[in-house]
Amino acid sequence: MGFVSVDPTTGQVLKNYKLMPADTVAGILAQSQAAFLKWRDTGFEDRAACLRRVADSLRQRATEHAEIMAREMGKPLREGRAEIEKCALGCEYYAEHAPRMLQPEPAATAASRSYVTFEPLGVLLAIMPWNFPFWQIFRFGAPALMAGNAILLKHAPSVPDCAFAIERLFRETRVPEGLVRPLLVDTDTAGELIGHPVVQGVTLTGSPAAGRAVARKAGESLKKCVLELGGSDPYILLDDADLDDAVGKCIASRLVNGGQSCIAAKRFIVPKSLRGRFEERFVAGMAAKKMGNPLDETSDLGPLARLDLRDNLHRQVRLSIEAGARCLLGGTLPNMAGAFYPPTVLTDVARGMPAYEEELFGPVAAILPVEDEAAAIEAANDSPYGLGAAIFSSDPGRAEKLAARLRCGSCFINDFVRSDPALPFGGIKQSGFGRELGAYGIKEFVNVKSVWVK
């Protein structure tokens, strides 16, 4: 089976792409290696100039790229343009800061001079998802390229047009030929590529199951890997939270990208003293969001990316209700074409329910009422995931003390979780390992070399 671009709004097949034959893949590998050998000797100034040209092009064609995302995976145009802007900012951030991040670091030793250098590894394989089909690539790609590496992109099979649009961006902005190349290959071939001598590392954003498969392959080949996997982020409201501010940010986070985000708010942990007021305002805010065609500028919520994803989400909702959760909003399949699912709010969510145990990848919120602060921390940590978390309180110091007790990769206080080029991004537990972004992210795919001079 090849790569198939399907409009989730209508179900119409937009385009079919055949899988690349073995000789084509071999040729791309050779081109990528040749591009790397030239790029690694390119100075930071020239690398930065390339990324700044890419950033300019991204902005100039923001609506065009947003329309591709809207058609291939249902992202509303406003969110698509915001994603493109974030890609541009990521390019500019690393163009400015990578030279400082990768400067040799002196070390005090018995040598007359000793220092640590950061050298590129080579060709990296990026196995990427469909939900942020541009940002996911640039989140990894901007630092990897500034570090001197080359990229092979194995994108999700449902967003091939996004993959080729990214390649065009780099080619048209005079980035060296072959430095960023998409591969239309199946999962088995991608696994085999991890062990190929040209490939020096692999990064995956996807499910825990996919992460385990990639980690096995990388381990067998002794290749470096970074895994950003699923998330079921808890948002804790303390009894002194500014309720109006918290509710607005909780809704924004739950519905970002139609709820199809690893770091979207998914579990809302609320003290019983706030429960009634929170549920009333939260339901009203969710109900006010307009679901519709993502190409319509007034739509807040497009369809889910695929029908099978919607069906699985509905299964999770239905089984949770059967197990005792109460549905305050939504929870029914709409009578319309496409993979649409309405904003849905479940409360009285407890252990044993899919809405508690599993990641909800869509516009479904799970409210977990708790007795006190200690119970809130226990519930927040009671998950196989550990990507992000948020705490809302009028006392930031109190919230910071609680943040230290949360087992996650990022904790935001009085705001919703999001990635930022200046901060390392990633998780623990079943949410993966390794980091993207920040100074830690750019050093994931470099050779940290010690040099001793007597």
SULTAVEN-V221537 format. One record per backbone hydrogen bond with DSSP energy under -0.5 kcal/mol. CO is the residue of the C=O (numbers start at 1). NH is the residue of the N-H. Records with the same first field share a line. If there is no record, write none. Layout:
# SULTAVEN-V221537
CO=NH, NH
This chain:
# SULTAVEN-V221537
3=17
4=6
5=14, 15
6=8
7=10, 11
8=339
12=7, 14
15=5
17=3
21=25
22=26
23=27
24=28
25=29
26=30
27=31
28=32
29=33
30=34
31=35
32=36
33=37
34=38
35=39
36=40
38=41
39=42
43=47
44=48
45=49
46=50
47=51
48=52
49=53
50=54
51=55
52=56
53=57
54=58
55=59
56=60
57=61
59=62
61=65
62=66
63=67
64=68
65=69
66=70
67=71
68=72
69=73, 74, 75
70=74
76=80
77=81
78=82
79=83
80=84
81=85
82=86
83=87
84=88
85=89
86=90
87=91
88=92
89=93
90=94
91=95
92=96
93=97
94=98
97=101
98=102
100=103
104=106
105=116
107=109
113=453
114=107
115=451
116=105
117=119, 449
119=447
122=150
123=200, 201
124=126, 152
125=127, 203
126=128, 154
127=205
130=133
132=136
134=137, 138
135=139
136=140
137=141
138=142
140=144
141=145
142=146
143=147
144=149
145=148
150=124
151=153, 181
152=126, 154
153=155, 183
154=128
156=159
157=4
159=163
160=164
161=165
162=166
163=167
164=168
165=169
166=170
167=171
168=172
169=173
170=175
171=174
176=179
179=151
181=153
183=185
184=20
186=190
187=191
188=192
189=193
190=194
191=195
192=195
193=196
196=199
198=123
200=224
201=125
202=226
203=127
204=228
207=211
208=212
209=213
210=214
211=215
212=216
213=217
214=218
215=219
216=220
217=221
218=222, 223
219=222
224=202
226=204
227=229, 433
228=206
233=266, 267
234=236, 390
235=237, 269
236=238, 392
237=271
238=241
241=243
242=246
243=247
244=248
245=249
246=250
247=251
248=252
249=253
250=254
251=255
252=256
255=258
256=259
257=260
259=261, 362
261=264
264=233
266=268, 366
267=235, 269
268=270, 368
269=237
270=370
271=274, 275
272=276
274=278
275=279
276=280
277=281
278=282
279=283
280=284
281=285
282=286
283=287
284=288
286=289
289=291
290=300, 301
293=296
294=77
295=297
296=299
301=292
306=310
307=311
308=312
309=313
310=314
311=315
312=316
313=317
314=318
315=319
316=320
317=321
318=322
319=323
320=325
321=324
326=328, 347
329=345
332=342
334=336
339=304
344=365
345=328, 329
346=367
347=326
350=353
353=356, 357
354=358
359=361
360=362
362=364
363=344
365=346, 367
366=268, 368
367=349, 369
368=270
370=272
372=376
373=377
374=378
375=379
376=380
377=381
378=382
379=382
381=383
384=430
386=409, 428
387=409, 410
388=234
389=412
390=236
391=393, 414
392=238
394=396
395=398, 399
396=400
397=401
398=402
399=403
400=404
402=405
403=406
406=408
410=389
412=391, 414
420=423
421=438
425=436
428=386, 431
429=432
430=230
431=229
433=227
436=425
437=441
438=442
439=443
441=444
443=446
445=121
446=448
447=119, 449
449=117
451=115
452=454
453=112, 113
